[in-house]
Amino acid sequence: MEGISSVPDPMAESHEAMSVDQSSRSSKRRAKVWGYVDSEQADGIEKAVCKFCKIHLSSVAGKGTTHLNRHIQFHCPNIPQEERDRFIATLKGKTGDGDTHVFDPVVFRGLIAKYFISAEIAFRKAEDPCWKEMINYCQPSFRAVGRLSVRADCILIYEEEKLMLIDQFTKLRSHVSLTADLWSSNQNLGYLGVTAHFINEEFELKKKIIAFKQISFPHTSYAVQDRITSCLMEWELVDKMFTQTLDNASVNIVTFSHANLQWHCSIIGTQKQVWAGS
């Protein structure tokens, strides 16, 4: 009897695992932001989908909902302002005299990251004693974050903005034109910059830098072609590209005259025009 009783019950383990999983999921769903986003499976991976702009955001158990809060608070382009204000109000406390400002360390970290990006400040400045002294004076309850945390917050903002831009490209009814430039540093390091130009639904001309990548030096046509191709695939622009504008350097002409891609676009140099396609 002892041997029989010591055998684990698979059904009991299954129910226990399901209860633990449901408990963790219910805990995650208690966040107020889940009233503004849905959850769905995409390629076997759970994704959070904004109810207003339908953008897909990561939904990993245990990673928190900071990025979802930030999307609803600041980045969603389609949410009505009254809905946005209502959501922000749920993150604030109330007193008998009405709403009062409540310091949110998550929002403050996001603002710090935005400041570092906007002012092009080196991450190491987050370790500056004077910077920490100022933060502690402004908000003693806030624990000043270091350079690695600021870097992680900046990357998170970049990933959010990238998803939104890809979604904007996907919904475009027009095509996208690219301009690219190559240059080398005094250390003989090669770089490629790619800018996307497009007209949005309001008929406004927009441009976004979508790549700043290091390439082999000296520049070769194959290296340039490989980098631009990977850029188009990364941003899902292979079927959207209209023109690619470069200078008339010989490496650029060779790049697209030898390109074996199904691009139907004009490649315009300073004095030459080359067509690439099937």
C-alpha positions as CSV (number, residue, x, y, z in Angstrom):
1,M,0.0,0.0,0.0
2,E,2.9,2.3,0.7
3,G,4.2,1.9,-2.8
4,I,0.7,2.7,-4.3
5,S,0.3,5.8,-2.1
6,S,3.7,7.1,-3.0
7,V,2.9,7.2,-6.7
8,P,2.2,10.8,-7.8
9,D,-1.3,11.4,-9.2
10,P,-0.9,13.0,-12.7
11,M,-4.4,14.4,-12.5
12,A,-3.8,16.1,-9.2
13,E,-0.5,17.6,-10.5
14,S,-2.4,18.8,-13.6
15,H,-5.1,20.5,-11.5
16,E,-2.4,22.0,-9.2
17,A,-0.5,23.4,-12.2
18,M,-3.7,24.8,-13.6
19,S,-4.6,26.5,-10.3
20,V,-1.1,28.0,-10.1
21,D,-1.3,29.2,-13.6
22,Q,-4.7,30.7,-13.2
23,S,-3.6,32.3,-9.9
24,S,-0.7,34.0,-11.6
25,R,-2.8,35.1,-14.6
26,S,-5.6,36.5,-12.3
27,S,-2.9,38.4,-10.4
28,K,-1.6,39.8,-13.6
29,R,-5.1,40.8,-14.8
30,R,-5.7,42.8,-11.7
31,A,-3.7,45.7,-13.2
32,K,-6.0,48.5,-14.2
33,V,-4.4,48.7,-17.7
34,W,-6.0,45.4,-18.7
35,G,-9.3,47.3,-19.1
36,Y,-7.7,49.1,-22.0
37,V,-5.8,46.2,-23.7
38,D,-6.8,42.7,-24.7
39,S,-4.8,39.5,-24.8
40,E,-4.5,37.1,-27.7
41,Q,-2.2,34.4,-29.0
42,A,0.1,35.1,-31.9
43,D,2.3,32.3,-33.2
44,G,1.9,30.6,-29.9
45,I,3.0,33.6,-27.9
46,E,0.7,35.7,-25.8
47,K,0.5,39.3,-26.9
48,A,-1.2,42.4,-25.4
49,V,-3.3,44.2,-28.0
50,C,-4.4,47.8,-27.5
51,K,-8.2,48.2,-27.8
52,F,-7.8,51.5,-29.5
53,C,-4.9,51.4,-32.0
54,K,-4.7,47.5,-32.2
55,I,-0.9,47.6,-31.8
56,H,0.7,44.4,-30.4
57,L,2.8,44.7,-27.3
58,S,4.7,42.1,-25.3
59,S,2.8,40.3,-22.5
60,V,5.3,38.2,-20.6
61,A,4.2,36.8,-17.2
62,G,6.3,38.3,-14.4
63,K,7.6,41.3,-16.5
64,G,4.9,43.7,-15.2
65,T,2.7,46.2,-17.1
66,T,4.9,49.3,-17.0
67,H,5.2,49.4,-20.8
68,L,1.4,48.9,-21.2
69,N,0.7,51.8,-18.8
70,R,3.1,54.0,-20.7
71,H,1.5,53.2,-24.0
72,I,-2.0,54.1,-22.7
73,Q,-0.7,57.2,-20.9
74,F,1.5,58.7,-23.6
75,H,1.8,56.8,-26.9
76,C,-1.6,55.5,-28.1
77,P,-2.6,57.7,-31.0
78,N,-6.3,56.7,-31.1
79,I,-7.5,56.7,-27.5
80,P,-9.9,59.5,-26.8
81,Q,-8.5,62.1,-24.5
82,E,-11.2,61.6,-21.9
83,E,-10.4,57.9,-21.8
84,R,-6.7,58.6,-21.4
85,D,-7.5,61.1,-18.6
86,R,-9.7,58.5,-16.9
87,F,-7.0,55.9,-17.0
88,I,-4.4,58.4,-15.6
89,A,-6.9,59.2,-12.8
90,T,-7.0,55.6,-11.8
91,L,-3.2,55.8,-11.1
92,K,-3.7,58.7,-8.8
93,G,-5.0,59.0,-5.3
94,K,-7.9,61.1,-4.2
95,T,-8.7,63.1,-1.1
96,G,-11.8,64.9,0.2
97,D,-10.7,68.1,-1.6
98,G,-10.4,66.3,-5.0
99,D,-7.6,65.0,-7.0
100,T,-4.0,65.5,-5.8
101,H,-0.8,64.9,-7.6
102,V,0.7,61.5,-6.6
103,F,4.3,60.8,-7.5
104,D,4.6,57.7,-9.7
105,P,8.2,56.4,-9.8
106,V,7.5,54.4,-12.9
107,V,6.3,57.5,-14.8
108,F,9.3,59.4,-13.4
109,R,11.7,56.8,-14.7
110,G,10.1,57.1,-18.1
111,L,10.5,60.8,-18.1
112,I,14.2,60.5,-17.1
113,A,14.8,58.2,-20.0
114,K,13.0,60.6,-22.4
115,Y,15.2,63.4,-21.1
116,F,18.4,61.4,-21.7
117,I,17.3,60.7,-25.2
118,S,16.1,64.2,-26.1
119,A,19.2,65.9,-24.6
120,E,21.6,63.2,-26.0
121,I,23.1,62.7,-22.5
122,A,25.5,59.8,-21.9
123,F,24.2,57.1,-19.7
124,R,27.2,57.4,-17.4
125,K,25.8,60.8,-16.3
126,A,23.2,58.9,-14.3
127,E,26.0,58.0,-11.9
128,D,27.0,61.7,-11.4
129,P,26.8,62.6,-7.7
130,C,25.3,66.0,-8.4
131,W,22.6,64.4,-10.6
132,K,21.7,62.0,-7.7
133,E,21.7,64.8,-5.2
134,M,19.2,66.8,-7.3
135,I,16.9,63.8,-7.7
136,N,17.0,63.1,-4.0
137,Y,16.2,66.7,-3.2
138,C,13.2,66.8,-5.6
139,Q,11.8,63.4,-4.5
140,P,13.5,61.8,-1.4
141,S,11.3,58.7,-1.8
142,F,12.7,58.0,-5.2
143,R,15.7,55.8,-5.5
144,A,17.9,57.2,-8.2
145,V,18.5,54.7,-11.0
146,G,22.0,53.9,-12.4
147,R,23.2,54.0,-16.0
148,L,22.2,50.4,-16.7
149,S,18.6,51.1,-15.6
150,V,18.4,54.3,-17.7
151,R,19.8,52.4,-20.7
152,A,17.2,49.7,-20.3
153,D,14.4,52.3,-20.0
154,C,15.6,54.0,-23.2
155,I,15.7,50.7,-25.1
156,L,12.2,50.0,-23.9
157,I,11.0,53.4,-25.2
158,Y,12.7,52.6,-28.5
159,E,11.1,49.2,-28.9
160,E,7.6,50.8,-28.2
161,E,8.2,53.6,-30.8
162,K,9.5,51.0,-33.3
163,L,6.4,48.9,-33.0
164,M,4.2,51.9,-33.5
165,L,6.2,53.0,-36.5
166,I,6.0,49.5,-38.1
167,D,2.3,49.5,-37.5
168,Q,2.1,52.9,-39.2
169,F,4.1,51.6,-42.2
170,T,1.7,48.6,-42.4
171,K,-1.4,50.8,-42.5
172,L,0.1,53.3,-45.1
173,R,-1.8,53.5,-48.4
174,S,1.2,55.0,-50.1
175,H,4.8,53.9,-50.6
176,V,7.9,54.7,-48.8
177,S,11.1,56.2,-50.3
178,L,14.5,55.7,-48.7
179,T,17.6,57.8,-48.6
180,A,20.9,56.3,-47.5
181,D,24.4,57.5,-46.9
182,L,27.8,55.9,-46.2
183,W,30.7,57.4,-44.3
184,S,33.8,56.3,-42.4
185,S,35.2,57.4,-39.1
186,N,38.8,58.3,-38.4
187,Q,39.1,54.8,-37.0
188,N,38.3,53.3,-40.3
189,L,34.9,52.1,-39.2
190,G,32.2,52.1,-41.8
191,Y,28.6,53.3,-41.1
192,L,25.3,53.2,-43.0
193,G,22.4,55.5,-42.3
194,V,18.9,54.9,-43.8
195,T,16.0,57.4,-43.6
196,A,12.4,56.6,-44.6
197,H,10.3,59.3,-46.2
198,F,6.5,58.9,-46.6
199,I,3.3,60.9,-46.7
200,N,0.8,60.1,-43.9
201,E,-3.0,60.1,-44.1
202,E,-3.0,63.8,-43.3
203,F,-0.9,64.4,-46.5
204,E,2.1,65.5,-44.4
205,L,5.6,64.6,-45.4
206,K,7.3,62.6,-42.7
207,K,10.8,61.2,-42.3
208,K,12.2,58.7,-39.8
209,I,15.7,57.4,-39.3
210,I,15.2,53.6,-39.4
211,A,18.8,52.4,-39.5
212,F,22.2,53.5,-38.3
213,K,24.4,50.4,-38.6
214,Q,28.1,49.6,-38.8
215,I,29.3,47.9,-42.0
216,S,32.6,46.5,-43.1
217,F,35.3,48.9,-44.2
218,P,36.1,49.6,-47.0
219,H,32.5,49.6,-48.2
220,T,31.6,46.8,-50.7
221,S,28.5,46.6,-52.8
222,Y,27.6,43.3,-51.1
223,A,27.9,44.7,-47.6
224,V,25.7,47.7,-48.5
225,Q,23.2,45.5,-50.3
226,D,23.0,43.2,-47.3
227,R,22.5,46.0,-44.8
228,I,19.8,47.7,-46.8
229,T,18.0,44.4,-47.4
230,S,18.0,43.5,-43.7
231,C,16.7,47.0,-43.0
232,L,13.8,46.6,-45.4
233,M,12.9,43.2,-43.9
234,E,13.2,44.4,-40.3
235,W,10.8,47.3,-40.9
236,E,8.5,45.2,-43.3
237,L,9.1,47.6,-46.2
238,V,10.0,45.2,-49.0
239,D,6.6,45.7,-50.6
240,K,6.3,49.3,-49.7
241,M,9.5,50.8,-51.1
242,F,9.2,53.2,-54.0
243,T,12.6,54.8,-54.5
244,Q,16.0,54.6,-53.1
245,T,18.2,57.7,-53.3
246,L,22.0,57.5,-53.0
247,D,25.0,59.5,-54.2
248,N,26.7,58.4,-57.4
249,A,29.6,56.5,-55.8
250,S,30.5,53.5,-57.8
251,V,29.9,51.1,-54.9
252,N,26.2,52.3,-54.8
253,I,25.7,51.8,-58.5
254,V,27.1,48.3,-58.3
255,T,25.1,47.5,-55.2
256,F,21.8,47.8,-57.0
257,S,22.8,46.8,-60.5
258,H,23.8,43.4,-59.1
259,A,20.9,43.2,-56.6
260,N,18.8,40.1,-57.2
261,L,15.7,41.3,-55.4
262,Q,12.1,41.7,-56.6
263,W,12.2,45.5,-56.2
264,H,10.4,47.6,-58.7
265,C,11.9,50.9,-57.9
266,S,14.1,53.6,-59.2
267,I,17.6,54.1,-57.7
268,I,18.5,57.7,-58.2
269,G,22.1,59.0,-57.9
270,T,23.5,62.5,-58.2
271,Q,23.9,62.2,-62.0
272,K,22.8,58.6,-62.8
273,Q,19.6,56.6,-62.6
274,V,19.6,52.9,-62.3
275,W,16.6,50.5,-62.3
276,A,16.6,47.4,-60.2
277,G,14.0,44.7,-60.4
278,S,13.1,41.3,-62.0
